[in-house]
Amino acid sequence: MDRVSTSNGPTPVLLACAHGTRDPAGQSAVAALVAAVRTALPDVTVVDTWVDVQEPDLAARTAELAGHDAVVVPLLLSAGYHVFVDMARAVKGTPRHRVAAALGPDSGLARIMARRLAEAVRDSGGPAAGPSDRIVMVAAGSSDPRAGEDCERTANLLAEELGLPVTPAYLSAAHPTLPEAVAQARHELGTPPEDRAGNDAAERRREPGSPEAPTESEARATAAGDDAAVLPPCSAPPAHESTGSATSRSGNDAAAGRVLVVPYLLAPGFFHGRALAAGADVTAEPLLVAGGEVPPELVELVVEHYREAAAVA
């Protein structure tokens, strides 16, 4: 990658700002993305930060770097509450700092999701996704219509990538919810929900102190229409407790059509746990997987958005 430069002086610091999670796998996956960005931009100081849960948060980082040019690159897939409110507030009054665009929508993200779906279907032992299946792309959700439009555009990009219809669904603040979308897909296929075990484990993810439970600030953000907000407790199909993301069905059932869920989520964490609990036949991994290779499309997007914002000085 070429070095980023501006006409106004030193190369700006890149503040890689993620939502934050208490899930160790999610923390590891996002840290790997930031490390890959550092490798891609050896002449740029890349600093990780978060808007919630983990520290130091963005407000602390912007105060620390008040005397330096800096670009905040949201490691968020949609521009909801965190981008328009939290990040904007953090750089307010610091003219040397600016906020870049959220990562999505982008065709590169659709390519990653298509790969994740292919991997999950293969791991389940079933055939590749086909016209008899129902594919649901699930996003975190936001009451901000701009975020909803972004997710619908992303679902269209994924449909183009797969050559199959894709239905968008949400885990908070918007409709259809994932349980609603799965139920509708079951209705279209004429297949009843499967009897699944492990609902107690899904409930434990919501208990205080659990790595997967929402924080108070996340719950408040839900009401505000946060793109990374947590879905409040609601009735949902029983969860399937497994170490992987794919639930296999018999060859005959697969031929009759399956419900395939593709998470439009950056990393493992609370939201992915909710996606796994929604009763689909196969649920793919998020874009980033702990211990896995960082998709080059994600690194390229972070670099591209940094360069674009750094050039506007």
N, C-alpha and C positions, 0 to 999 in steps of 0.2 A: 504494500500500500504506500502511496505517496504521502509525504509529510503535509499536514494541513498548515496553511499559513494565512494570515490576514495582513492587511495594510496598516492595521492600527497597533502593531507591536507584537509582543510574544504570542506564541501559540496558546490558545485558550485551553484551560483544563477541561477534561471531559468528566462530568459528574454522571455516572451511570446509576440512575435512580430506579430501583425496583420497588414493588409494593412492600415486601417483607413477609416473612413467614416463620413460624416456630418449628416447622417440619424440617428435620435435618436433611432429608433428600432434596427438598425444595431449595434450601440454603446452598447445598453443594452444587446443584444444577445451575443456579444463577451465578454462583461464584465462578464456575467454569466458563460461563459466557463472558463475564467481565475479564477473566484471564485471557481468553481468546482475543478479545478486543485490544487488550494491552499488547499482545503479540503482533496484531495487525497494525497497530499505530505505535511503533517503538519510540517515536519522537514526541509523543503526546502523553502528558500525565493523566492517567485514568484513575479516578477515585470512585469507589463504590459508596452508595448511600441508599437510604430507604425513606419511604413516606410513612411507614407504620411498622410496628412490631419490633424490628431490628434497629440497632443504633450503630453509629451516629445517624440521626435523621437528617433530612435535607436542610432543614432550618439551621441546624448546627454546622453542617458543611458549608452552606453559603456564608454564614458568619465567619467561619474559619478562613474562607477564601475571598473575603470581601475586597481585598486589595489586588485580586488577580482577575483577568478575563476568564470566564467559565461558561460552558454550555451544558445545560442539564438535558440529558437524553433519557426520556422515559422508557424504561424497560417494561412497558405496558402495551397491550395489543390494541386497546381502544382509548380514545381521548374522552374520559368521563370526569367524574368529580376530582380525582387526584390530579389530573393534568390542568383542568380549567380553574380549580380552586386552590388545592394544596400547593402545587408547584408554582403557580402564579403568585401566590402569597409569599412563598419562600424567597423568590427573587425580587419582589417588589421593594423598591428603594435601593436596589443594587444595580445600577445601570450597566455595570460591566458583566452582568450575568443575563443569560437568556435561556428560554426553554425551547427545545426542538420538538418536532412532531412525535406523536406516538408511533409505534412500529407498524401498526396496521391501519387500513387494509393494504395488502400487498400480495402479488402473485407468488412471491417466494414463500410466504407463510402457507399459502394453499398447497404448494409443492411439499412442504414438510408434513402437513396434515395428511396428505395423500400417502406419503411414505409410512407414517405412523399407522394409518388404517391398514395398509397392506401388511405391515409387520404383525399387527394384532390378529388379523384374519388368518395369516399363515400360522401363527403360534396356536391358534384355536384348533387347527387341523381341518378347517373348512376351506371351501373354494374361494376364489377371489370374489370381491364384491361384484354384483351383477344386477340386471334390471329387476329381478324378483326381490331384491333386498330394499329396505328402507333405511336411508342414511340421514342421521341427525347430527348437525354440527352444534355443539353446545358451548356458549360463551358465558362469562361471568354475569353479564347483564348490567344495565344502567337505565334509569328513568330519563336520562338525557337523550333526546331524539337523535342527536348527532352520533352518539355511540351506537345506537340501534341501527342507524343507516350504515355505519361502518361494518357492523356485524353482518347485515344483509348482503352488502357488497362482497364481504369475505366468503359468505356461503355461496354466492354466485361464482366467485373465483374457484372455489373448491369443486363446484359442480362442473365447471369447464375442465378442470384438471382431471377429474374422474370420468367425465363423460356420462354422469348419472345425476339424477335430481338430488338435491340436498335441502333439507329443512333446517332452518336456524331455530335454536331454542336457547333458554336462558336459565341461569341458576339463581338469579335475584332480580327484582325490580322491573321485570318485563315479561311479556308473554309471547309465545307459549312457554311455560316452564318445561324443564326437561321431563318430569313425569307426565305432563300433558302430551308432549310430543311423542313419547314412547307409547303411551296409551293409544294415541291416534294411529301410530304406525301399526300397533298390534291389531287395531280394528280393521285397518286396510288389508292386512295380511290374513285376517280371520284366525289369528292364533291368540289364545289366552295368555295372560302373564304366567311365567313359570313360577313354581313353588321354590322360593329361594330361602336359604338359611343365612344367619349371620346378621340379622337386623340389630341385635344387641350391640354388635361391634360398631355398626353405623351410628347408633345412638351415643356410644362412648366417645365418638369423634366430636360430639357437640358438648360434652361435659367440660366444665371449667377445669383447667389444668392439663387437658389433653393437648398434644401438639397440634391436633387438627381442629380444636375448638376456636370459635371466633372471639376476637378481643372486643372490649366495649367500644373502642373506636371504630372497629369494623361494623359492629351492629348499628352505630349511629350513622355511619356512611351509607348503610343500606337505605335508610329513610331519606338520605340526601340524594340518592341516585348515583352511588359510586360504581364505577366500572369494575372495581375489585371488591365490592361489598359482599357480605355473607348472607346467604339465604336463611331467614329465620326458620325455626323448626316448623315442619309441616308434615302431613301424611305423605308417605311415598311408598313405592313397592319395596318389599323386603330386600335387604342387601345380600349380595353374594360375596362372602368373605373368602378371598383367595390371595395368593402372593403375586398374582399377575393381573393383567387387565382384560384378559380374554376368557369368556365362558363358552366352552365348546358345546355344540349340539350335534345330533346325529346327522349323517349325510342326507337322509330323507327330509329332516326338518330344515336343513340348510337349503335344500333344493326348493322347499316351499316358501322360502323367504325368511330373512333374519332382520332384526333391528340392530343396526350398527351405529355406534355413537363415536363421533370424532371430537375430542375436546379442543376448543380454541382457547387453550390455557397455556401460559408460558412454562410453568414448572409444576412438579408435584406439590400437593398441599391440600388444604381443606376442600377447595372446589373439586379437585380431582377425586377425592374421596366421595363427595356427593354424586359425582358422575358415575362412579362405580356402583353406587347404591341404587341407581335409577331403574334397574331391571332390564337393561339391554342384553342382547345375546353376545355382543362383542363390544368392548369399550377400549379405545386406543389409549396410548400414552399421550401426555402433553407434548408440546414442542421440544422442551428440554427434558432429558432423562438423567437422573443422577448416575454418574459413572459411565455415561454414554458419550459418544462423540458430539460435540457442539455443532449443530447444523450450520454450514457456511453461510446460508441465506440470512440467518439471524445476525451473524457478525457483520456481513455486508450492509444490512439495514442500519445497524447502530452506527457504523462508520459513515454511511451515506447521510444519515440525519444529522450527525455531528458536523460533517463538512458543510452541509447546507446552512445550518444555523451559524456556524463560525464565520461563514462568508458574509453574513449580514451583520456588519458591525459599523 
